[in-house]
Structures are given as C-alpha cells and as structure tokens.
Amino acid sequence: MALIKTLVCLANSRKLSGRCVAGMVDDGSGEWVRPVSARPNREVSARERQYEDRTDPSVLDIVLVPLLRPQPHDFQSENWLLDPDYYWEKTGRVEWIGLLRLEQCPSALWINGSSTYHGSNDRVPTEEAVTLPDSLKLIRVTDLTLQVHVPGAMFGDQRLVLRACFSYAGHVYILRVTDPKYELEYLGKPEGTYELGESFLTVSLGEPYEGYVYKLVAAIIERVKIQAGSRR
C-alpha cells in the first residue's frame, strides 16, 4: 500500500530518458524526498510522475506523491521508491515567501576543490562522495549568471551547454544546469553570459561518472519571475 507524502516540488530535471524529481516534505521538517523508479538508473518516466490530467509537475507545485519505501543509494539518502500504479496529485503552489521558509544554509556545497576544465568546484571524487550524508540542497544566491557556450568546439562538437555561475559561502561555483525549462529558454540564445537576479537553486549530486560525482543545478527559481506569477 502506498505511503502518501506531500512535497514541495523543487526539481523536475533532465536525467537520461526521464527526469529526476525531488522536493521537500511540506511540514517544516526540511526532509528531502527524491521519488525514484525501479530501473537501474532510477530516472522517472512521464507516466510515473504525471497528474491525472496527464500534465507534468512543475517546480513549486505542492504535490501528493505515492511512495512504497525508502530506497537510499550511497549518498542519495533521499531516494524513495515511487508507486507507479497511482497518479500524483497537485494541491497548490508555493510562493517566494514559502521558499524562504525552506531555504538551507550549508557552509559549502558538499566537498570543494575539484573542478572540470569549464567548471569550478563542480565535482567530487566518487570515493569521497559515497561518504556524504545527502545529495540535495536548496540555496539562495544573489549573483547568478548563466553561461551559454560550446565547450567541445575545438573537438568538432557544436552542442551548446548551459552553466550556472555564482558564489556561495565564500566559494565560486560553475555548475551544469539540468533544469529543462531554462535549457529550453537559454540554449536558443546566442553564446554569452546572462545575468539573473536573486534566485533559489536546487543543487543535486548526480550519478557517479568516470570516477566523479557532479554537482548539478537541477532547478532555477528567479524571484522576479515568481513574484510576476511565472517561473519562466
């Protein structure tokens, strides 16, 4: 029998052929939940996450999610196996003031000091990552810049990539963005940098890849857009 948890959706980000959905329990506890599927890479399909009207959960939706049991996986301690036999149900929306109540203030985004060529503090060696207690953070930043560029141009790869650049707790971060709404909006723009205002970021640790776990910006929530009535 499914256990229903009420979540504030704080990520519905791109992951392989599906999505990585995550949210905080709407009870003030600060508990994160990442509903996952039974597939090897745990991505959530469109059918598994949809509402009864076939629409997709949006960031800031308050959602009733049917779950079967906790299913932590290494540092992804927030994972819960979803129940694929039930629809999810939207019961409301959270505004900016509600996000302020959910804000987290960690001293750093996990472990710093390892960077890719185009990133900054954007990865953690897998052997260190597996010792971490969690894999999701909701932080507020004031100096967010988005960078659209072609990192593989010198190798003939013309694909555009979106990165978020910001400072937090005295550290500079340049992280890949996997928020599909922002990818859709910004990867259609010319290469360059785009300054955003005050924003919340959902930062996630992804799956291990070639010896590292990468820090990803799974959702961007701009204050100006929320207060105007839209996240886009």
One Martini backbone bead per residue (centre of mass of N, CA, C, O) as a GRO file, in nm:
protein
  232
    1MET     BB    1   0.097   0.036   0.022
    2ALA     BB    2   0.077   0.359  -0.011
    3LEU     BB    3   0.272   0.642   0.067
    4ILE     BB    4   0.188   0.973   0.146
    5LYS     BB    5   0.355   1.264   0.024
    6THR     BB    6   0.409   1.610   0.083
    7LEU     BB    7   0.541   1.813  -0.178
    8VAL     BB    8   0.782   2.041  -0.274
    9CYS     BB    9   0.868   2.115  -0.580
   10LEU     BB   10   1.241   2.144  -0.673
   11ALA     BB   11   1.244   1.920  -0.913
   12ASN     BB   12   1.249   1.861  -1.294
   13SER     BB   13   1.496   1.698  -1.432
   14ARG     BB   14   1.729   1.593  -1.635
   15LYS     BB   15   1.741   1.221  -1.707
   16LEU     BB   16   1.804   1.088  -1.959
   17SER     BB   17   1.482   0.959  -2.048
   18GLY     BB   18   1.404   1.135  -1.796
   19ARG     BB   19   1.365   1.216  -1.451
   20CYS     BB   20   1.445   1.434  -1.171
   21VAL     BB   21   1.271   1.423  -0.871
   22ALA     BB   22   1.223   1.683  -0.613
   23GLY     BB   23   1.151   1.736  -0.252
   24MET     BB   24   0.987   1.885   0.015
   25VAL     BB   25   0.840   1.846   0.293
   26ASP     BB   26   0.523   1.998   0.400
   27ASP     BB   27   0.635   2.044   0.749
   28GLY     BB   28   0.928   2.186   0.830
   29SER     BB   29   1.168   1.956   0.840
   30GLY     BB   30   1.361   1.934   0.564
   31GLU     BB   31   1.274   1.696   0.403
   32TRP     BB   32   1.387   1.492   0.154
   33VAL     BB   33   1.256   1.381  -0.175
   34ARG     BB   34   1.331   1.110  -0.416
   35PRO     BB   35   1.170   0.987  -0.661
   36VAL     BB   36   1.197   0.646  -0.777
   37SER     BB   37   1.271   0.395  -0.974
   38ALA     BB   38   1.341   0.048  -1.072
   39ARG     BB   39   1.557   0.134  -1.239
   40PRO     BB   40   1.894   0.146  -1.257
   41ASN     BB   41   1.885   0.490  -1.280
   42ARG     BB   42   1.595   0.601  -1.148
   43GLU     BB   43   1.428   0.724  -1.347
   44VAL     BB   44   1.144   0.926  -1.440
   45SER     BB   45   0.865   0.896  -1.599
   46ALA     BB   46   0.592   1.040  -1.726
   47ARG     BB   47   0.385   0.834  -1.613
   48GLU     BB   48   0.499   0.835  -1.308
   49ARG     BB   49   0.453   1.178  -1.270
   50GLN     BB   50   0.165   1.227  -1.337
   51TYR     BB   51  -0.126   1.354  -1.372
   52GLU     BB   52  -0.450   1.285  -1.451
   53ASP     BB   53  -0.425   1.514  -1.695
   54ARG     BB   54  -0.109   1.463  -1.799
   55THR     BB   55   0.055   1.646  -1.642
   56ASP     BB   56   0.336   1.814  -1.518
   57PRO     BB   57   0.532   1.879  -1.278
   58SER     BB   58   0.615   2.174  -1.107
   59VAL     BB   59   0.789   2.401  -0.983
   60LEU     BB   60   0.612   2.462  -0.667
   61ASP     BB   61   0.450   2.237  -0.635
   62ILE     BB   62   0.199   2.072  -0.456
   63VAL     BB   63   0.250   1.718  -0.381
   64LEU     BB   64   0.108   1.403  -0.410
   65VAL     BB   65   0.310   1.113  -0.328
   66PRO     BB   66   0.347   0.781  -0.411
   67LEU     BB   67   0.494   0.542  -0.188
   68LEU     BB   68   0.677   0.257  -0.066
   69ARG     BB   69   1.001   0.314  -0.002
   70PRO     BB   70   1.296   0.335   0.103
   71GLN     BB   71   1.602   0.398  -0.134
   72PRO     BB   72   1.894   0.421  -0.068
   73HIS     BB   73   2.202   0.557  -0.247
   74ASP     BB   74   2.431   0.624  -0.085
   75PHE     BB   75   2.418   0.970  -0.099
   76GLN     BB   76   2.111   0.906  -0.185
   77SER     BB   77   1.911   0.930   0.089
   78GLU     BB   78   1.625   1.047  -0.049
   79ASN     BB   79   1.526   0.789  -0.163
   80TRP     BB   80   1.213   0.679  -0.320
   81LEU     BB   81   0.993   0.446  -0.402
   82LEU     BB   82   0.765   0.447  -0.633
   83ASP     BB   83   0.419   0.435  -0.726
   84PRO     BB   84   0.301   0.345  -1.052
   85ASP     BB   85  -0.032   0.312  -0.985
   86TYR     BB   86  -0.031   0.630  -0.932
   87TYR     BB   87  -0.119   0.939  -0.918
   88TRP     BB   88  -0.050   1.253  -0.900
   89GLU     BB   89  -0.117   1.547  -0.675
   90LYS     BB   90  -0.233   1.867  -0.691
   91THR     BB   91  -0.275   2.135  -0.418
   92GLY     BB   92  -0.054   2.365  -0.504
   93ARG     BB   93   0.146   2.662  -0.419
   94VAL     BB   94   0.455   2.828  -0.398
   95GLU     BB   95   0.605   3.102  -0.278
   96TRP     BB   96   0.860   3.297  -0.187
   97ILE     BB   97   0.800   3.284   0.119
   98GLY     BB   98   0.810   2.972   0.123
   99LEU     BB   99   1.108   2.941   0.040
  100LEU     BB  100   1.233   3.082   0.288
  101ARG     BB  101   1.147   2.837   0.478
  102LEU     BB  102   1.338   2.624   0.302
  103GLU     BB  103   1.601   2.733   0.341
  104GLN     BB  104   1.944   2.669   0.307
  105CYS     BB  105   2.279   2.687   0.509
  106PRO     BB  106   2.541   2.583   0.406
  107SER     BB  107   2.895   2.599   0.410
  108ALA     BB  108   2.866   2.401   0.159
  109LEU     BB  109   2.888   2.212  -0.144
  110TRP     BB  110   3.019   2.005   0.015
  111ILE     BB  111   3.295   1.930  -0.175
  112ASN     BB  112   3.580   2.099  -0.247
  113GLY     BB  113   3.850   2.126  -0.525
  114SER     BB  114   3.695   2.012  -0.781
  115SER     BB  115   3.751   2.054  -1.142
  116THR     BB  116   3.674   2.135  -1.441
  117TYR     BB  117   3.756   2.312  -1.713
  118HIS     BB  118   3.457   2.477  -1.706
  119GLY     BB  119   3.459   2.461  -1.398
  120SER     BB  120   3.361   2.503  -1.035
  121ASN     BB  121   3.323   2.303  -0.793
  122ASP     BB  122   3.172   2.038  -0.979
  123ARG     BB  123   3.317   1.799  -0.807
  124VAL     BB  124   3.342   1.455  -0.673
  125PRO     BB  125   3.492   1.206  -0.562
  126THR     BB  126   3.355   0.906  -0.521
  127GLU     BB  127   3.502   0.820  -0.252
  128GLU     BB  128   3.380   1.079  -0.110
  129ALA     BB  129   3.074   1.081  -0.179
  130VAL     BB  130   2.990   0.809  -0.023
  131THR     BB  131   3.016   0.979   0.267
  132LEU     BB  132   2.770   1.132   0.223
  133PRO     BB  133   2.442   1.225   0.358
  134ASP     BB  134   2.374   1.390   0.083
  135SER     BB  135   2.215   1.542  -0.249
  136LEU     BB  136   2.052   1.810  -0.141
  137LYS     BB  137   1.993   2.166  -0.219
  138LEU     BB  138   1.866   2.488  -0.089
  139ILE     BB  139   1.957   2.796  -0.234
  140ARG     BB  140   2.063   3.141  -0.207
  141VAL     BB  141   2.119   3.390  -0.464
  142THR     BB  142   2.259   3.715  -0.616
  143ASP     BB  143   2.493   3.625  -0.866
  144LEU     BB  144   2.355   3.508  -1.117
  145THR     BB  145   2.496   3.330  -1.401
  146LEU     BB  146   2.457   3.255  -1.743
  147GLN     BB  147   2.612   3.008  -1.962
  148VAL     BB  148   2.663   3.005  -2.314
  149HIS     BB  149   2.825   2.720  -2.472
  150VAL     BB  150   3.107   2.543  -2.657
  151PRO     BB  151   3.318   2.316  -2.521
  152GLY     BB  152   3.364   2.120  -2.803
  153ALA     BB  153   3.471   2.286  -3.052
  154MET     BB  154   3.774   2.176  -3.089
  155PHE     BB  155   3.622   1.873  -3.147
  156GLY     BB  156   3.342   1.929  -3.322
  157ASP     BB  157   3.143   2.011  -3.088
  158GLN     BB  158   2.828   2.208  -3.116
  159ARG     BB  159   2.716   2.190  -2.841
  160LEU     BB  160   2.523   2.333  -2.614
  161VAL     BB  161   2.579   2.485  -2.288
  162LEU     BB  162   2.462   2.512  -1.945
  163ARG     BB  163   2.569   2.750  -1.695
  164ALA     BB  164   2.624   2.819  -1.349
  165CYS     BB  165   2.715   3.130  -1.187
  166PHE     BB  166   2.842   3.146  -0.843
  167SER     BB  167   2.821   3.248  -0.506
  168TYR     BB  168   2.902   3.058  -0.192
  169ALA     BB  169   3.035   3.084   0.105
  170GLY     BB  170   3.315   3.186  -0.050
  171HIS     BB  171   3.241   3.035  -0.322
  172VAL     BB  172   3.298   2.923  -0.648
  173TYR     BB  173   3.051   2.839  -0.906
  174ILE     BB  174   3.040   2.598  -1.190
  175LEU     BB  175   2.739   2.462  -1.326
  176ARG     BB  176   2.537   2.248  -1.448
  177VAL     BB  177   2.230   2.254  -1.627
  178THR     BB  178   1.899   2.056  -1.581
  179ASP     BB  179   1.685   2.261  -1.645
  180PRO     BB  180   1.455   2.247  -1.896
  181LYS     BB  181   1.348   2.541  -1.907
  182TYR     BB  182   1.632   2.680  -1.928
  183GLU     BB  183   1.735   2.530  -2.169
  184LEU     BB  184   1.514   2.617  -2.367
  185GLU     BB  185   1.564   2.927  -2.336
  186TYR     BB  186   1.901   2.950  -2.359
  187LEU     BB  187   1.980   2.750  -2.607
  188GLY     BB  188   1.844   2.980  -2.811
  189LYS     BB  189   2.083   3.151  -2.760
  190PRO     BB  190   2.350   3.314  -2.765
  191GLU     BB  191   2.650   3.327  -2.691
  192GLY     BB  192   2.698   3.380  -2.334
  193THR     BB  193   2.598   3.609  -2.081
  194TYR     BB  194   2.345   3.597  -1.806
  195GLU     BB  195   2.179   3.800  -1.590
  196LEU     BB  196   2.051   3.738  -1.273
  197GLY     BB  197   1.880   3.740  -1.003
  198GLU     BB  198   1.742   3.649  -0.745
  199SER     BB  199   1.788   3.300  -0.633
  200PHE     BB  200   1.699   2.974  -0.643
  201LEU     BB  201   1.872   2.656  -0.581
  202THR     BB  202   1.889   2.330  -0.700
  203VAL     BB  203   2.124   2.102  -0.571
  204SER     BB  204   2.286   1.815  -0.720
  205LEU     BB  205   2.384   1.481  -0.707
  206GLY     BB  206   2.489   1.268  -0.922
  207GLU     BB  207   2.597   1.023  -1.092
  208PRO     BB  208   2.845   0.831  -1.137
  209TYR     BB  209   3.146   0.943  -1.342
  210GLU     BB  210   3.452   0.864  -1.396
  211GLY     BB  211   3.516   0.911  -1.063
  212TYR     BB  212   3.259   1.109  -1.043
  213VAL     BB  213   3.060   1.366  -0.889
  214TYR     BB  214   2.809   1.588  -0.994
  215LYS     BB  215   2.718   1.917  -0.983
  216LEU     BB  216   2.373   2.027  -1.009
  217VAL     BB  217   2.135   2.237  -1.161
  218ALA     BB  218   1.796   2.147  -1.128
  219ALA     BB  219   1.703   2.447  -1.031
  220ILE     BB  220   1.546   2.763  -1.117
  221ILE     BB  221   1.443   3.049  -0.899
  222GLU     BB  222   1.310   3.346  -0.971
  223ARG     BB  223   1.192   3.613  -0.815
  224VAL     BB  224   1.070   3.786  -1.048
  225LYS     BB  225   0.892   3.548  -1.162
  226ILE     BB  226   0.729   3.471  -0.914
  227GLN     BB  227   0.610   3.766  -0.861
  228ALA     BB  228   0.479   3.752  -1.165
  229GLY     BB  229   0.362   3.432  -1.191
  230SER     BB  230   0.639   3.301  -1.307
  231ARG     BB  231   0.916   3.075  -1.384
  232ARG     BB  232   0.989   3.179  -1.697
   0.00000   0.00000   0.00000
